[in-house]
Amino acid sequence: MELGRPLLKLPIAFDAAALEAEVRALPKSAWVPHPTGFAGNEAVRLITPGGRPTDDLSGAMGPTEQLLACPYMMEAMAAIGSVWGRSRLMGLGAGADVPPHIDSHYYWRTHWRIHIPIVTNPAVTFRCGGESVHMKAGECWVFDSFRGHAVHNGGPEQRIHLVLDTVGGGRLRELIEAGQRGDMQDELVKPGSAPARALAYERVNSPLVMSPWEIRAHVAFLAEHALPHPLLGPVLKRLDDFASDWAAVWAQHEAAEAGWPDYLALLDRLKVDLTTIGGASVQLKNQLSLYLVLDHLVLTNLFSDSAAVQAKAGEQRRLAS
């Protein structure tokens, strides 16, 4: 599902004061430096693999003790109703920035990022794809993270957003479609007004071995976003052949260990051929290299545990020799 625009406000809103009260009640020790290391950026982990104190993106997700201490926050999430991945409170200090960047990795291709401002000020601006907005406290926003985006806090206090990652599900598609049409007034979800129900968390967020159908979907996404280039056709032809060869191995082995050496051989040949074609100058509409995003999106994510696949395939080759 495409937004069709850089930023979109969803027609649902929350009591920012009630959310802020829960945030302020958390201990200072709950705040940790943001994993990027950007100055002035810090976070409270709310959903992580196993609910553990980690910033990892993969694994069966669960609530941390910090999320469980925030019942209205969980009500807000239940009102959206999605299946939740890694999620956090994100703090941006006075005068601090989230530098311009584009999210090109597998995780961001497969997830929406929802922003609910809790503490903010008029000098906080969110820029994406050439547009700039101030997200008001209690609003709910999504944005196209495959476009360049950045945040600046020009105000005198820390900005705090509830930032939720999800593959979708629940009401989210309905809310996005209503936001795109602009034909639905904001629904205010007050504390205690949403039916109490358990949140759903991701258990699977990366394939043991990527299926040929998923490979084709990602290649089609890259083709849609590619700029015209003389080498684009040869690159896409080689990727289509790769997906077909991968499908042949998949039909015989699916994700079984017996197929891992064949998958690796296909990947090695593809890398050589892409270098030979010389398509490193092919760019996408967001000015990233197609080869770079192909690597981030597909090639480094063909296996959920590449080291294990490499080791097992090497062992199989030694036994066969």
N, C-alpha and C positions, 0 to 999 in steps of 0.2 A: 504494500500500500504506500503510495507516494503522497506527501503533503501537498505538492504543487506550489509551494511557497516556502520561504525561509523559516518563518515563525508563525505559530498558530495558537491563539488563546482558545481554550476549551470552555464550553458553557457549563462549568461547574466551579464552585468556589467554596472556601472553607474559612472558619473563624480563626483569623491570624492571631488574635489575642490568646485564644485557648491553646493554639499550637505553641506560641511563644512561652506561655506559662510552663508547658511541659519541657521545652528546651532549657529554660532557665533553671528548672529543677534538677537537671542532670549534673553530675559532679564535673568539676573542671578536668579531672583525669580522663573523662570520656572523649575529650577532644585530642586528636592526634594530628601530626603534620600530614598534609596531603601527599600521596605517594609521588606526585610529580616533582615535589620540592620547590614549587613556585612560592616566592616570598608572599606572606600574608594569607596563604591558603591553608586551611585546616578542615578536618572532617570529624564527624561522629559516625562510626560504623553502625548501621541498623540491620542490614541483611548481608550475610557473608556465607561462604561455604561452611556448613555445620554450625553457624552462629559464632564462629571463632574470631578472635581479634586478628584478622588478616585482610589484605586488600586484593586477594586472588579473585579472578573473574570466573573460574570454572569450578565445578563440583556441586554437589547437592546443597542448595541454599537453605538457610534457616535464620530465624530472628536472633539478634543479639540481646543481651540483658537491657541494653539501652532502648531498643525498640519496645520491648515488653513493658518498660516503665512509662510508655507514652500511649495510653489507651485511645485518646482522640486521634492521634496520628494514625493508629491502626484502623480506626473508623474511617478516616479519610481514604486510606488505601482500599478498604473494603468497598467504599462507595464507588471507586473506579473499577474495582473488581477484576483486575488483571492477575496473571501469574507473575510473581515478583522475582527478579534477579537481584544482583548486588545493588544495594541502595544505601544512601547516606544523608546526613545533614552536612551541608557544605558551607563553610564560613569564609568570607572574603573580607580582609581587614580594610580599614579606612585607607584610601589612596592606593589600594592594591589592585592588581590586574590578574585575569586569566589571559595569557598572551594569545594572539591569533593562532589558530590551528585547525586542522581538518581531521576528523575521526575516520580512518581508513581501514581499521583492523576488523577481523571477523566478528568480534563481539559487537561492534557498533553497527555492522551491516545487519545483524540479527536482532537488535534491540532498539526500542524507542527510549528516549530519555525525557522524563516528565519533570518539570520544575514547578514547585509550589513555594513562592516567596513567603517567608515568615517574618523576618526582620529586614527592612529595607529602607531606602530613602530616595528622593527624586533624582539624586545624582548618580544612582546606579544604572548603568546602561548595558544592555545585552545586544551585541551586534552579530548578525548572521546574514550571509549572502547579500551584503550591501544594504540591509535594513537595520535599523536601530530602534529598540523599544525599552521602556521602563516597565518591568513586570511589577505590578502592585501587590501589596501584601494580601494573601488569601486567594489570589488568582491561580489558575492552573494553565501551564503552557507546555507545548511540545515544539521541537524545532528539527530542521534538517541538518544533522551533524555531518553530512557528507559535503556540506558547503563550509567555507571558512567562517569561523565564529570566534568571538572574544567577549570578555566582560571587563568592565571598569567600575570600580567603586570610588566615585569622586566625593562621597559624603564623609561625615565625621565619625561614623560608627561602623562596626562590623555588620556586613550583610550576611543573613543566614537563609538558605533555601533548603527545603526538603527536596532531594533529588532522587527520583525513583527510576530504576531501569527495569524494563519489561519487554518480553517478546510479544506482548499483546494479550488478547483474550478479554473476557468479561465485557464491560461496557465501553472499552477504550475506542474501538472502531466506531461505535455509534456516536461517541462524543467528538471524535475527529471529523466524521462526516457532517455532524451538525455544526461544528465550528467552521468547516469549509463553506457550508451553505449560509451560515449566519442567520438561521431561522429559529433559533432556540434561545430563550432567555437563560441567564445563569441560574443554576440550581444551587442554593446555599445549603451545604451540609452542616448543620449545627451539631455541637457535641450531644451525644445521646440520641440523635434522631435517626441514625442509620441502624438497621437491624444488626444485632451481634452475630457475626459469622467468622469462621476461621479463615485466615489468609492462605492463599495458595502460593507455594514457593517452587522455583525451578528445581528439578532433580537431574535433568539432562540438558546440558548446554554446549556440548561439542561431540561430534561423532567419533566413535572408535576408529572407523575408516569412513571418509566422506563418500556418499553415494554418487554415482554418475549423474543422477538427476539434480542433486544439489550443485555439483560442479557446473553443469550446464546453466543452471539458474544464475550463478555468480558471473559466469562468462557473458551471459546475455545482459546482465546489469552493467558490466564494463563496456560492452559494445554499445549499449544505449547512451552511455555517458562519454564515449570517446569522441574526440575531435577528428575531422577528416585528415587522413594521412596516407601517403602511398603504401606504407608498410602495414596499415591496419588490416587489410584483407588477408595477407599472408599470415599475420599473427593469429587472427581469428580462425583461419583455416586450420592452423596447427593445433590450436586449443580444441577445436571441434574434433579433430582426429584423436587427440589425447583423451577426450571424454568418451569417445567410442571404444578406444582400446581399454580404458578403465572399466567400461561397462562389460566388456568381454570377460575380464578377470573377475569382476563383481558377480557375473552370472555363474561363475564356477565356484567362487570362494566366499562371496560377500565379505564379511569382516574377519573371517577365520585366519588364524596365523599362517596356514599353509599358503595363502595368497600374498603375504606381505613381501617376499622377495620380488614377485612379479610387479606389484604396485611400485616398489622402489625403483625397479629397472625402468618402468614407464616414466617415472618422475625424472630420473637422471637423464634419459634421452630427451625429454621435453626441455629441460634446462639447457642442454647443449644446442638443441635446435633453435630455441628462442634467441640464444646468443648469436648463432649463425645468421638468423634472419636480420638481426640488428635493429630490433624495434624499440630500443630504449628511448628514442625521441618521440614515440607516440604518446600524446597527452590526453587527459580527460578534461571535461569542461571546467572542473575545479582547479585545473593547472597542475595536478599531480600526474606523475608518470604512470602510464597504464601498467608497466612492468612492476613498479613499486607496489601499486595497489593489488595487482594479481598475486604478488608474493605475500602481502599482508593478509589478503582475503582468502586465498585458496591454497597456495603452495605450502605455506607453513602451517596450515590447518587441515591438511588431508588426513592426519592422524591425531587423535587426542593426546597420544603420548609418543612422539616421534622417536625419542631415545629408546623406548622399549621396543618399538617396531624395528629400528635399526639393529639393536642388539640381537633380537630374536631372529631376524633375517640373516644376520651374519653367522649366528650359530647354525642355522639350517644349511647355509652354504658350506660351512666347514664340515658338517656331517655328511653332506652329499659328495664332497670332493675326495 
